[in-house]
Amino acid sequence: MKGTSMSEQLYLISMGALFGTPLLIFGMKYLSAAYQARARTANEDAYKELAQKAAAAQSESAASLAVIQGELSDVRTRLAAVEKILKDVG
């Protein structure tokens, strides 16, 4: 048997490039889609974490506002009592 000639090698290289190119393109598209899916998942997880932190901060703010409103009500009651005493004295 004789070795392969130059034209046979060129033919095999050409066929390999012809059939290999679509496989390469498919592989690149697959990797791109997988990377995008991972990035999207990470982005959604970060958004969920941010939403949870915002909800916790809103709860803390509501609790602080309730305490402030209670203290303001107490101050108003005391101020009314002081005004009454001043009116009675004066």
Phi, psi and omega in degrees: 000145182260153177293165181286142180276173182297321181291325177292320178296317179297320178297314180295319177297317180297316179295319178299318178292321181296315181274335181282330182299311178299323177295320178296316179296315178301316180297319179293320178295319179298313179296321178296316179296320179295318178296316179297320179296317177296318179295320179296318179297316178297321179295318179295320178297318178295321179294319178298317179297317178297318179296321178294319178295320179295319179295320179294318179296322179294320177297317178296320179295319179296320179295317179296319179296321178296319178295316180297318179296322177296316180294322178296320177297318178297318179297318178298318179297315179295320179297320177297320179294319179294318178299318179297317179297317180296323178293319181293323181286317188275000000 
